[in-house]
């Protein structure tokens, strides 16, 4: 069977469009004792880019959850965010966020520190943390 370039591109387009997206809903969390109740994505993003020290960000290690959070909240990819933090650390204007391996660890760290902010899967939320943003 002879396949034209147009058919090949069309088939590739369907394959790319059908690729699964990250299906878990992401929430931004803080300690329940923190007075914050709601936050916009732009506000949350400031803490994860080192633009504000009001909260101490707790980060996930590289992976699908982190990549989806960066894409939806920061409108950046992992490489761009790493470059921003590298510059802040190099110039002495900030310390890179602590990176933890799971949502359970992020939740535990946020629950233990009233100034911490993190993000986890919505399904992992319990009464040890408070949701201030559901990522659209």
C-alpha positions as a Python dict, from the first residue, in 0.01 Angstrom:
ca = {
    (1, 'X'): (0, 0, 0),
    (2, 'X'): (134, 336, -99),
    (3, 'X'): (93, 608, 163),
    (4, 'X'): (120, 973, 63),
    (5, 'X'): (295, 1226, 283),
    (6, 'X'): (-41, 1388, 356),
    (7, 'X'): (-188, 1059, 480),
    (8, 'X'): (125, 991, 683),
    (9, 'X'): (107, 1334, 850),
    (10, 'X'): (-263, 1293, 908),
    (11, 'X'): (-204, 957, 1074),
    (12, 'X'): (76, 1106, 1288),
    (13, 'X'): (-151, 1396, 1385),
    (14, 'X'): (-418, 1157, 1503),
    (15, 'X'): (-161, 965, 1705),
    (16, 'X'): (-31, 1282, 1873),
    (17, 'X'): (-381, 1410, 1944),
    (18, 'X'): (-477, 1077, 2097),
    (19, 'X'): (-175, 1071, 2331),
    (20, 'X'): (-295, 1062, 2692),
    (21, 'X'): (-263, 1375, 2904),
    (22, 'X'): (-198, 1388, 3277),
    (23, 'X'): (-541, 1297, 3410),
    (24, 'X'): (-505, 1371, 3781),
    (25, 'X'): (-636, 1699, 3920),
    (26, 'X'): (-363, 1905, 4090),
    (27, 'X'): (-416, 2125, 4396),
    (28, 'X'): (-194, 2380, 4568),
    (29, 'X'): (-177, 2326, 4943),
    (30, 'X'): (-67, 2507, 5257),
    (31, 'X'): (-63, 2429, 5628),
    (32, 'X'): (-414, 2451, 5782),
    (33, 'X'): (-285, 2711, 6032),
    (34, 'X'): (-179, 2940, 5748),
    (35, 'X'): (-431, 3227, 5709),
    (36, 'X'): (-435, 3200, 5327),
    (37, 'X'): (-768, 3072, 5194),
    (38, 'X'): (-752, 3119, 4817),
    (39, 'X'): (-495, 3199, 4554),
    (40, 'X'): (-486, 3259, 4180),
    (41, 'X'): (-252, 3052, 3961),
    (42, 'X'): (-38, 3360, 3894),
    (43, 'X'): (5, 3418, 4267),
    (44, 'X'): (98, 3055, 4337),
    (45, 'X'): (343, 3062, 4048),
    (46, 'X'): (539, 3348, 4205),
    (47, 'X'): (650, 3125, 4494),
    (48, 'X'): (764, 2844, 4264),
    (49, 'X'): (967, 3089, 4055),
    (50, 'X'): (1134, 3262, 4350),
    (51, 'X'): (955, 3593, 4292),
    (52, 'X'): (810, 3604, 4644),
    (53, 'X'): (933, 3478, 4979),
    (54, 'X'): (595, 3494, 5154),
    (55, 'X'): (573, 3113, 5126),
    (56, 'X'): (847, 2850, 5111),
    (57, 'X'): (785, 2624, 4811),
    (58, 'X'): (812, 2247, 4852),
    (59, 'X'): (876, 2085, 4516),
    (60, 'X'): (832, 1746, 4354),
    (61, 'X'): (1125, 1577, 4182),
    (62, 'X'): (1106, 1576, 3802),
    (63, 'X'): (811, 1379, 3672),
    (64, 'X'): (461, 1403, 3519),
    (65, 'X'): (301, 1587, 3812),
    (66, 'X'): (574, 1851, 3825),
    (67, 'X'): (572, 1894, 3448),
    (68, 'X'): (194, 1938, 3440),
    (69, 'X'): (205, 2188, 3727),
    (70, 'X'): (478, 2390, 3553),
    (71, 'X'): (286, 2385, 3225),
    (72, 'X'): (-50, 2488, 3373),
    (73, 'X'): (55, 2726, 3651),
    (74, 'X'): (391, 2866, 3543),
    (75, 'X'): (352, 2833, 3164),
    (76, 'X'): (708, 2697, 3160),
    (77, 'X'): (885, 2366, 3128),
    (78, 'X'): (1120, 2204, 3378),
    (79, 'X'): (1434, 2331, 3204),
    (80, 'X'): (1314, 2691, 3215),
    (81, 'X'): (1228, 2670, 3586),
    (82, 'X'): (1563, 2510, 3668),
    (83, 'X'): (1738, 2795, 3484),
    (84, 'X'): (1545, 3055, 3685),
    (85, 'X'): (1638, 2891, 4015),
    (86, 'X'): (2000, 2844, 3909),
    (87, 'X'): (2029, 3217, 3846),
    (88, 'X'): (1865, 3303, 4180),
    (89, 'X'): (2094, 3066, 4369),
    (90, 'X'): (2406, 3184, 4184),
    (91, 'X'): (2331, 3551, 4256),
    (92, 'X'): (2246, 3479, 4619),
    (93, 'X'): (1886, 3595, 4577),
    (94, 'X'): (1726, 3267, 4672),
    (95, 'X'): (1761, 2905, 4770),
    (96, 'X'): (1613, 2638, 4544),
    (97, 'X'): (1303, 2464, 4680),
    (98, 'X'): (1339, 2137, 4862),
    (99, 'X'): (1258, 1850, 4622),
    (100, 'X'): (1065, 1552, 4753),
    (101, 'X'): (987, 1221, 4585),
    (102, 'X'): (612, 1187, 4634),
    (103, 'X'): (292, 1373, 4708),
    (104, 'X'): (283, 1205, 5050),
    (105, 'X'): (623, 1359, 5131),
    (106, 'X'): (518, 1702, 4999),
    (107, 'X'): (197, 1686, 5202),
    (108, 'X'): (390, 1588, 5517),
    (109, 'X'): (640, 1875, 5469),
    (110, 'X'): (363, 2131, 5413),
    (111, 'X'): (169, 2000, 5714),
    (112, 'X'): (480, 2049, 5930),
    (113, 'X'): (559, 2408, 5822),
    (114, 'X'): (308, 2693, 5840),
    (115, 'X'): (503, 2891, 5577),
    (116, 'X'): (528, 2605, 5323),
    (117, 'X'): (338, 2577, 4996),
    (118, 'X'): (325, 2274, 4770),
    (119, 'X'): (116, 2091, 4515),
    (120, 'X'): (-19, 1738, 4513),
    (121, 'X'): (-285, 1526, 4346),
    (122, 'X'): (-632, 1620, 4471),
    (123, 'X'): (-690, 1257, 4568),
    (124, 'X'): (-409, 1287, 4828),
    (125, 'X'): (-570, 1574, 5022),
    (126, 'X'): (-667, 1514, 5383),
    (127, 'X'): (-717, 1732, 5692),
    (128, 'X'): (-341, 1778, 5748),
    (129, 'X'): (-331, 2038, 5466),
    (130, 'X'): (-554, 2310, 5322),
    (131, 'X'): (-629, 2351, 4950),
    (132, 'X'): (-595, 2711, 4833),
    (133, 'X'): (-602, 2650, 4456),
    (134, 'X'): (-733, 2382, 4227),
    (135, 'X'): (-523, 2393, 3912),
    (136, 'X'): (-743, 2443, 3605),
}
